């Protein structure tokens, strides 16, 4: 599949997994539009991250605002004449308990992690159907209703699971599109993902990988038309194995002393304080 001239909308594309996905798409000569709230000197922000502004642009959009999302998608389509795929990576992470979290913090996670996912598909549906790719990929976890999972940082986990439910349900409602989710099997060394939700029933606490594996898996899904699937909860390693990639050594990181704190069920209080708690954390 040729990516040249194809238009991808990416949320949360300025760091971590989102940035790796953006760089991977750029390497394929794709056109990438990162959307997020207003930042100073977006051109400089893109260049400082090694992004080619001939291929990658930044479009200001408050993902909490349905009108701005609709206007942004319309504007991008009018400018480029196409929208071929959407990758929703933006997320707000707050590991507070349901008792400790504020209403405004919970609302923010709901708006960005889940509601924005629905709005992105709702307003891009018509344009995506004109494409040969017509894919939506949400970076969110498979749903595990084990109470021990739900009880670990419930507000955050609940909004992430709701996003997965929305993507899965929209795939059924809109069979002309391929709408799937993607999540890592192991913990990822990236600031835009929360490793308190495991992508495996195995104990992966000793495995720590670079965000490049998620970018490679994302491109693999796009190149292979999601293997003909829709409504699936894909795991990065399994996606790559499906494409006959069976060695993952290049993604592995040496165990860190702090890695255990980010493993499932042991996300320490110090980590929750270090996570994104400013008003617009999803844009970075």
C-alpha positions as YAML, in Angstrom:
chain: A
units: angstrom
residues:
- id: 1
  name: UNK
  ca: [0.00, 0.00, 0.00]
- id: 2
  name: UNK
  ca: [1.24, 3.48, -0.86]
- id: 3
  name: UNK
  ca: [0.80, 6.10, 1.85]
- id: 4
  name: UNK
  ca: [1.83, 8.99, -0.35]
- id: 5
  name: UNK
  ca: [-0.97, 11.53, -0.63]
- id: 6
  name: UNK
  ca: [-3.07, 9.76, 1.99]
- id: 7
  name: UNK
  ca: [-4.41, 11.99, 4.77]
- id: 8
  name: UNK
  ca: [-4.33, 10.88, 8.39]
- id: 9
  name: UNK
  ca: [-5.83, 12.73, 11.35]
- id: 10
  name: UNK
  ca: [-3.95, 12.02, 14.56]
- id: 11
  name: UNK
  ca: [-4.79, 13.16, 18.08]
- id: 12
  name: UNK
  ca: [-2.11, 13.25, 20.75]
- id: 13
  name: UNK
  ca: [0.67, 13.27, 18.18]
- id: 14
  name: UNK
  ca: [3.35, 15.38, 19.81]
- id: 15
  name: UNK
  ca: [4.90, 12.88, 22.21]
- id: 16
  name: UNK
  ca: [5.31, 9.23, 23.11]
- id: 17
  name: UNK
  ca: [3.33, 6.71, 21.09]
- id: 18
  name: UNK
  ca: [1.52, 9.42, 19.13]
- id: 19
  name: UNK
  ca: [4.80, 11.02, 18.05]
- id: 20
  name: UNK
  ca: [6.21, 7.63, 17.01]
- id: 21
  name: UNK
  ca: [3.10, 6.96, 14.93]
- id: 22
  name: UNK
  ca: [3.40, 10.38, 13.33]
- id: 23
  name: UNK
  ca: [7.07, 9.82, 12.48]
- id: 24
  name: UNK
  ca: [6.27, 6.39, 11.06]
- id: 25
  name: UNK
  ca: [3.55, 7.83, 8.81]
- id: 26
  name: UNK
  ca: [5.90, 10.62, 7.77]
- id: 27
  name: UNK
  ca: [8.51, 8.05, 6.76]
- id: 28
  name: UNK
  ca: [5.90, 6.67, 4.35]
- id: 29
  name: UNK
  ca: [5.30, 10.15, 2.85]
- id: 30
  name: UNK
  ca: [1.79, 10.31, 4.28]
- id: 31
  name: UNK
  ca: [0.09, 13.61, 5.06]
- id: 32
  name: UNK
  ca: [-0.55, 13.87, 8.79]
- id: 33
  name: UNK
  ca: [-2.72, 16.45, 10.52]
- id: 34
  name: UNK
  ca: [-2.27, 16.49, 14.30]
- id: 35
  name: UNK
  ca: [-5.23, 18.02, 16.07]
- id: 36
  name: UNK
  ca: [-5.18, 19.39, 19.60]
- id: 37
  name: UNK
  ca: [-5.74, 22.62, 21.47]
- id: 38
  name: UNK
  ca: [-3.82, 25.75, 20.57]
- id: 39
  name: UNK
  ca: [-0.07, 25.81, 21.17]
- id: 40
  name: UNK
  ca: [2.45, 28.57, 20.64]
- id: 41
  name: UNK
  ca: [4.40, 28.35, 17.39]
- id: 42
  name: UNK
  ca: [3.17, 25.00, 16.14]
- id: 43
  name: UNK
  ca: [5.69, 25.02, 13.28]
- id: 44
  name: UNK
  ca: [8.56, 25.20, 15.77]
- id: 45
  name: UNK
  ca: [6.93, 22.50, 17.91]
- id: 46
  name: UNK
  ca: [6.76, 20.15, 14.93]
- id: 47
  name: UNK
  ca: [10.30, 20.83, 13.74]
- id: 48
  name: UNK
  ca: [11.74, 20.36, 17.23]
- id: 49
  name: UNK
  ca: [10.30, 16.84, 17.19]
- id: 50
  name: UNK
  ca: [11.91, 15.97, 13.88]
- id: 51
  name: UNK
  ca: [8.69, 16.33, 11.90]
- id: 52
  name: UNK
  ca: [8.68, 17.56, 8.31]
- id: 53
  name: UNK
  ca: [6.22, 20.44, 8.05]
- id: 54
  name: UNK
  ca: [5.79, 19.67, 4.35]
- id: 55
  name: UNK
  ca: [4.02, 16.48, 5.44]
- id: 56
  name: UNK
  ca: [2.90, 17.12, 9.01]
- id: 57
  name: UNK
  ca: [0.75, 20.04, 10.15]
- id: 58
  name: UNK
  ca: [-0.91, 21.03, 13.41]
- id: 59
  name: UNK
  ca: [-4.57, 22.06, 13.56]
- id: 60
  name: UNK
  ca: [-5.89, 23.73, 16.70]
- id: 61
  name: UNK
  ca: [-8.97, 21.98, 18.05]
- id: 62
  name: UNK
  ca: [-10.40, 21.63, 21.55]
- id: 63
  name: UNK
  ca: [-11.28, 17.94, 21.73]
- id: 64
  name: UNK
  ca: [-13.83, 18.74, 24.43]
- id: 65
  name: UNK
  ca: [-15.85, 20.84, 22.01]
- id: 66
  name: UNK
  ca: [-18.06, 19.01, 19.50]
- id: 67
  name: UNK
  ca: [-18.41, 22.06, 17.25]
- id: 68
  name: UNK
  ca: [-14.65, 22.49, 17.03]
- id: 69
  name: UNK
  ca: [-14.17, 18.83, 16.18]
- id: 70
  name: UNK
  ca: [-16.79, 19.03, 13.43]
- id: 71
  name: UNK
  ca: [-15.37, 22.28, 12.04]
- id: 72
  name: UNK
  ca: [-11.81, 20.90, 12.16]
- id: 73
  name: UNK
  ca: [-12.70, 17.75, 10.25]
- id: 74
  name: UNK
  ca: [-14.62, 19.77, 7.66]
- id: 75
  name: UNK
  ca: [-11.70, 22.17, 7.31]
- id: 76
  name: UNK
  ca: [-9.15, 19.37, 6.89]
- id: 77
  name: UNK
  ca: [-11.28, 17.69, 4.26]
- id: 78
  name: UNK
  ca: [-11.74, 20.93, 2.33]
- id: 79
  name: UNK
  ca: [-7.99, 21.61, 2.41]
- id: 80
  name: UNK
  ca: [-6.77, 18.16, 1.37]
- id: 81
  name: UNK
  ca: [-9.80, 16.73, -0.40]
- id: 82
  name: UNK
  ca: [-9.67, 13.53, 1.61]
- id: 83
  name: UNK
  ca: [-9.54, 11.96, 5.05]
- id: 84
  name: UNK
  ca: [-8.25, 8.40, 4.79]
- id: 85
  name: UNK
  ca: [-7.88, 7.36, 8.43]
- id: 86
  name: UNK
  ca: [-8.16, 8.62, 11.98]
- id: 87
  name: UNK
  ca: [-5.93, 7.57, 14.87]
- id: 88
  name: UNK
  ca: [-7.18, 8.63, 18.28]
- id: 89
  name: UNK
  ca: [-4.24, 8.54, 20.67]
- id: 90
  name: UNK
  ca: [-5.01, 11.55, 22.87]
- id: 91
  name: UNK
  ca: [-5.86, 10.67, 26.46]
- id: 92
  name: UNK
  ca: [-5.96, 12.22, 29.90]
- id: 93
  name: UNK
  ca: [-4.41, 10.12, 32.63]
- id: 94
  name: UNK
  ca: [-5.39, 10.55, 36.26]
- id: 95
  name: UNK
  ca: [-4.85, 7.59, 38.59]
- id: 96
  name: UNK
  ca: [-6.92, 8.96, 41.49]
- id: 97
  name: UNK
  ca: [-9.59, 6.76, 43.06]
- id: 98
  name: UNK
  ca: [-13.31, 7.35, 42.55]
- id: 99
  name: UNK
  ca: [-13.47, 8.91, 46.01]
- id: 100
  name: UNK
  ca: [-10.49, 11.20, 45.59]
- id: 101
  name: UNK
  ca: [-10.93, 12.40, 42.02]
- id: 102
  name: UNK
  ca: [-12.65, 15.73, 41.40]
- id: 103
  name: UNK
  ca: [-15.73, 15.99, 39.20]
- id: 104
  name: UNK
  ca: [-13.91, 18.25, 36.76]
- id: 105
  name: UNK
  ca: [-11.01, 15.80, 36.44]
- id: 106
  name: UNK
  ca: [-13.40, 12.91, 35.78]
- id: 107
  name: UNK
  ca: [-15.32, 14.98, 33.23]
- id: 108
  name: UNK
  ca: [-12.08, 15.83, 31.43]
- id: 109
  name: UNK
  ca: [-11.08, 12.17, 31.14]
- id: 110
  name: UNK
  ca: [-14.56, 11.30, 29.88]
- id: 111
  name: UNK
  ca: [-14.49, 14.10, 27.29]
- id: 112
  name: UNK
  ca: [-11.07, 13.28, 25.87]
- id: 113
  name: UNK
  ca: [-10.72, 9.55, 26.39]
- id: 114
  name: UNK
  ca: [-14.22, 8.51, 25.31]
- id: 115
  name: UNK
  ca: [-16.52, 11.26, 24.04]
- id: 116
  name: UNK
  ca: [-13.95, 12.60, 21.56]
- id: 117
  name: UNK
  ca: [-13.61, 9.10, 20.09]
- id: 118
  name: UNK
  ca: [-17.31, 9.06, 19.24]
- id: 119
  name: UNK
  ca: [-17.28, 12.58, 17.83]
- id: 120
  name: UNK
  ca: [-14.27, 11.93, 15.60]
- id: 121
  name: UNK
  ca: [-16.03, 9.00, 13.95]
- id: 122
  name: UNK
  ca: [-19.39, 10.77, 13.83]
- id: 123
  name: UNK
  ca: [-18.08, 13.79, 11.94]
- id: 124
  name: UNK
  ca: [-15.61, 11.98, 9.67]
- id: 125
  name: UNK
  ca: [-17.85, 9.07, 8.66]
- id: 126
  name: UNK
  ca: [-18.86, 10.51, 5.28]
- id: 127
  name: UNK
  ca: [-15.29, 11.46, 4.33]
- id: 128
  name: UNK
  ca: [-13.72, 8.19, 5.47]
- id: 129
  name: UNK
  ca: [-16.13, 6.25, 3.28]
- id: 130
  name: UNK
  ca: [-14.66, 7.93, 0.20]
- id: 131
  name: UNK
  ca: [-11.25, 6.41, 0.96]
- id: 132
  name: UNK
  ca: [-9.81, 3.02, 0.06]
- id: 133
  name: UNK
  ca: [-8.29, 2.85, 3.57]
- id: 134
  name: UNK
  ca: [-11.29, 4.01, 5.64]
- id: 135
  name: UNK
  ca: [-9.82, 3.00, 8.99]
- id: 136
  name: UNK
  ca: [-10.21, 4.27, 12.54]
- id: 137
  name: UNK
  ca: [-7.72, 3.12, 15.16]
- id: 138
  name: UNK
  ca: [-8.23, 3.95, 18.81]
- id: 139
  name: UNK
  ca: [-5.31, 3.57, 21.19]
- id: 140
  name: UNK
  ca: [-7.23, 2.04, 24.06]
- id: 141
  name: UNK
  ca: [-7.21, -1.26, 25.96]
- id: 142
  name: UNK
  ca: [-9.21, -4.45, 25.60]
- id: 143
  name: UNK
  ca: [-12.06, -4.62, 28.09]
- id: 144
  name: UNK
  ca: [-11.50, -6.82, 31.12]
- id: 145
  name: UNK
  ca: [-14.38, -6.77, 33.58]
- id: 146
  name: UNK
  ca: [-12.48, -8.56, 36.33]
- id: 147
  name: UNK
  ca: [-13.32, -6.49, 39.45]
- id: 148
  name: UNK
  ca: [-9.65, -6.32, 40.38]
- id: 149
  name: UNK
  ca: [-8.95, -4.50, 37.13]
- id: 150
  name: UNK
  ca: [-11.94, -2.20, 37.44]
- id: 151
  name: UNK
  ca: [-11.04, -1.44, 41.04]
- id: 152
  name: UNK
  ca: [-7.57, -0.25, 40.11]
- id: 153
  name: UNK
  ca: [-7.94, 3.48, 39.39]
- id: 154
  name: UNK
  ca: [-11.60, 3.12, 38.39]
- id: 155
  name: UNK
  ca: [-12.21, 6.61, 36.91]
- id: 156
  name: UNK
  ca: [-9.35, 6.30, 34.43]
- id: 157
  name: UNK
  ca: [-10.00, 2.65, 33.60]
- id: 158
  name: UNK
  ca: [-13.74, 3.28, 33.15]
- id: 159
  name: UNK
  ca: [-13.19, 6.05, 30.58]
- id: 160
  name: UNK
  ca: [-10.71, 3.90, 28.69]
- id: 161
  name: UNK
  ca: [-13.09, 0.95, 28.65]
- id: 162
  name: UNK
  ca: [-15.92, 3.20, 27.50]
- id: 163
  name: UNK
  ca: [-13.77, 4.31, 24.56]
- id: 164
  name: UNK
  ca: [-13.23, 0.66, 23.66]
- id: 165
  name: UNK
  ca: [-16.97, 0.00, 23.87]
- id: 166
  name: UNK
  ca: [-17.70, 2.97, 21.63]
- id: 167
  name: UNK
  ca: [-15.17, 1.90, 19.00]
- id: 168
  name: UNK
  ca: [-16.46, -1.67, 19.06]
- id: 169
  name: UNK
  ca: [-20.11, -0.59, 18.86]
- id: 170
  name: UNK
  ca: [-19.47, 1.93, 16.10]
- id: 171
  name: UNK
  ca: [-17.77, -0.81, 14.10]
- id: 172
  name: UNK
  ca: [-21.05, -2.75, 14.17]
- id: 173
  name: UNK
  ca: [-23.14, 0.32, 13.39]
- id: 174
  name: UNK
  ca: [-20.87, 1.37, 10.52]
- id: 175
  name: UNK
  ca: [-19.73, -1.82, 8.74]
- id: 176
  name: UNK
  ca: [-18.41, 0.14, 5.76]
- id: 177
  name: UNK
  ca: [-15.50, 1.30, 7.94]
- id: 178
  name: UNK
  ca: [-12.81, -0.69, 9.72]
- id: 179
  name: UNK
  ca: [-12.87, 0.56, 13.31]
- id: 180
  name: UNK
  ca: [-10.49, -1.15, 15.72]
- id: 181
  name: UNK
  ca: [-8.45, -0.53, 18.84]
- id: 182
  name: UNK
  ca: [-4.77, -1.15, 19.54]
- id: 183
  name: UNK
  ca: [-3.00, -1.61, 22.88]
- id: 184
  name: UNK
  ca: [0.45, -2.79, 23.95]
- id: 185
  name: UNK
  ca: [1.08, -6.23, 25.40]
- id: 186
  name: UNK
  ca: [3.79, -4.91, 27.72]
- id: 187
  name: UNK
  ca: [4.48, -1.66, 29.51]
- id: 188
  name: UNK
  ca: [5.66, 1.10, 27.17]
- id: 189
  name: UNK
  ca: [8.28, 3.75, 27.89]
- id: 190
  name: UNK
  ca: [6.11, 6.70, 26.87]
- id: 191
  name: UNK
  ca: [4.44, 9.57, 28.71]
- id: 192
  name: UNK
  ca: [1.19, 9.37, 26.74]
- id: 193
  name: UNK
  ca: [0.15, 5.93, 27.94]
- id: 194
  name: UNK
  ca: [-0.76, 4.60, 31.36]
- id: 195
  name: UNK
  ca: [0.66, 1.16, 32.07]
- id: 196
  name: UNK
  ca: [-1.85, 0.36, 34.80]
- id: 197
  name: UNK
  ca: [-4.04, -1.42, 32.22]
- id: 198
  name: UNK
  ca: [-2.43, -4.63, 31.02]
- id: 199
  name: UNK
  ca: [-2.78, -5.84, 27.44]
- id: 200
  name: UNK
  ca: [-2.22, -9.43, 28.50]
- id: 201
  name: UNK
  ca: [-3.37, -11.97, 31.06]
- id: 202
  name: UNK
  ca: [0.27, -12.95, 31.43]
- id: 203
  name: UNK
  ca: [2.59, -11.33, 33.95]
- id: 204
  name: UNK
  ca: [4.37, -8.78, 31.75]
- id: 205
  name: UNK
  ca: [5.69, -6.62, 34.58]
- id: 206
  name: UNK
  ca: [9.31, -7.45, 33.71]
- id: 207
  name: UNK
  ca: [8.91, -6.48, 30.06]
- id: 208
  name: UNK
  ca: [9.38, -2.88, 29.03]
- id: 209
  name: UNK
  ca: [9.36, -1.75, 25.40]
- id: 210
  name: UNK
  ca: [9.82, 1.36, 23.32]
- id: 211
  name: UNK
  ca: [6.79, 3.11, 21.76]
- id: 212
  name: UNK
  ca: [8.12, 2.14, 18.33]
- id: 213
  name: UNK
  ca: [6.38, -1.24, 18.62]
- id: 214
  name: UNK
  ca: [3.01, 0.51, 18.82]
- id: 215
  name: UNK
  ca: [3.84, 2.68, 15.81]
- id: 216
  name: UNK
  ca: [4.92, -0.35, 13.78]
- id: 217
  name: UNK
  ca: [1.78, -2.25, 14.78]
- id: 218
  name: UNK
  ca: [-0.39, 0.73, 13.85]
- id: 219
  name: UNK
  ca: [1.17, 0.97, 10.38]
- id: 220
  name: UNK
  ca: [0.86, -2.79, 10.01]
- id: 221
  name: UNK
  ca: [-2.89, -2.56, 10.64]
- id: 222
  name: UNK
  ca: [-3.25, 0.18, 8.07]
- id: 223
  name: UNK
  ca: [-1.10, -1.55, 5.44]
- id: 224
  name: UNK
  ca: [-2.96, -4.83, 5.86]
- id: 225
  name: UNK
  ca: [-6.45, -3.31, 5.96]
- id: 226
  name: UNK
  ca: [-6.73, -4.46, 9.57]
- id: 227
  name: UNK
  ca: [-6.52, -8.02, 8.24]
- id: 228
  name: UNK
  ca: [-10.12, -7.60, 7.11]
- id: 229
  name: UNK
  ca: [-11.32, -7.15, 10.68]
- id: 230
  name: UNK
  ca: [-13.45, -4.50, 12.35]
- id: 231
  name: UNK
  ca: [-14.51, -4.12, 15.96]
- id: 232
  name: UNK
  ca: [-11.37, -5.93, 17.12]
- id: 233
  name: UNK
  ca: [-9.19, -5.18, 20.13]
- id: 234
  name: UNK
  ca: [-5.73, -5.69, 18.67]
- id: 235
  name: UNK
  ca: [-2.55, -6.16, 20.72]
- id: 236
  name: UNK
  ca: [0.68, -4.79, 19.24]
- id: 237
  name: UNK
  ca: [2.73, -7.98, 19.39]
- id: 238
  name: UNK
  ca: [-0.08, -10.09, 17.96]
- id: 239
  name: UNK
  ca: [-0.52, -7.67, 15.06]
- id: 240
  name: UNK
  ca: [3.15, -7.92, 14.16]
- id: 241
  name: UNK
  ca: [3.13, -11.72, 14.47]
- id: 242
  name: UNK
  ca: [0.21, -11.77, 12.02]
- id: 243
  name: UNK
  ca: [2.52, -9.99, 9.58]
- id: 244
  name: UNK
  ca: [5.25, -12.63, 10.16]
- id: 245
  name: UNK
  ca: [7.30, -10.41, 12.44]
- id: 246
  name: UNK
  ca: [8.33, -12.64, 15.33]
- id: 247
  name: UNK
  ca: [11.39, -10.98, 16.81]
- id: 248
  name: UNK
  ca: [10.85, -8.12, 19.25]
- id: 249
  name: UNK
  ca: [14.34, -7.67, 20.66]
- id: 250
  name: UNK
  ca: [14.75, -4.27, 19.03]
- id: 251
  name: UNK
  ca: [11.84, -2.94, 21.09]
- id: 252
  name: UNK
  ca: [12.98, -4.34, 24.43]
- id: 253
  name: UNK
  ca: [14.39, -2.08, 27.12]
- id: 254
  name: UNK
  ca: [16.49, -3.17, 30.04]
- id: 255
  name: UNK
  ca: [14.45, -3.46, 33.24]
- id: 256
  name: UNK
  ca: [14.41, -0.26, 35.25]
- id: 257
  name: UNK
  ca: [14.25, -0.04, 39.00]
- id: 258
  name: UNK
  ca: [11.19, 2.15, 38.64]
- id: 259
  name: UNK
  ca: [9.46, -0.15, 36.14]
- id: 260
  name: UNK
  ca: [7.72, -2.15, 38.83]
- id: 261
  name: UNK
  ca: [5.87, 0.98, 39.96]
- id: 262
  name: UNK
  ca: [4.13, 1.25, 36.59]
- id: 263
  name: UNK
  ca: [3.09, -2.38, 36.41]
- id: 264
  name: UNK
  ca: [-0.54, -3.34, 36.82]
- id: 265
  name: UNK
  ca: [-1.83, -3.12, 40.40]
- id: 266
  name: UNK
  ca: [1.28, -1.30, 41.64]
- id: 267
  name: UNK
  ca: [0.96, 2.15, 40.20]
- id: 268
  name: UNK
  ca: [2.46, 4.21, 43.02]
- id: 269
  name: UNK
  ca: [1.17, 7.46, 44.44]
- id: 270
  name: UNK
  ca: [4.29, 9.24, 43.23]
- id: 271
  name: UNK
  ca: [3.40, 8.27, 39.65]
- id: 272
  name: UNK
  ca: [-0.13, 9.57, 39.93]
- id: 273
  name: UNK
  ca: [1.21, 12.93, 41.01]
- id: 274
  name: UNK
  ca: [3.60, 13.00, 38.04]
- id: 275
  name: UNK
  ca: [0.90, 12.25, 35.48]
- id: 276
  name: UNK
  ca: [-0.90, 14.89, 33.47]
- id: 277
  name: UNK
  ca: [-3.00, 17.05, 35.74]
- id: 278
  name: UNK
  ca: [-2.97, 20.41, 33.96]
- id: 279
  name: UNK
  ca: [-6.14, 21.61, 32.31]
- id: 280
  name: UNK
  ca: [-5.22, 20.53, 28.77]
- id: 281
  name: UNK
  ca: [-2.80, 17.62, 29.12]
- id: 282
  name: UNK
  ca: [-4.07, 15.82, 26.06]
- id: 283
  name: UNK
  ca: [-2.53, 18.24, 23.63]
- id: 284
  name: UNK
  ca: [1.12, 17.65, 24.31]
...
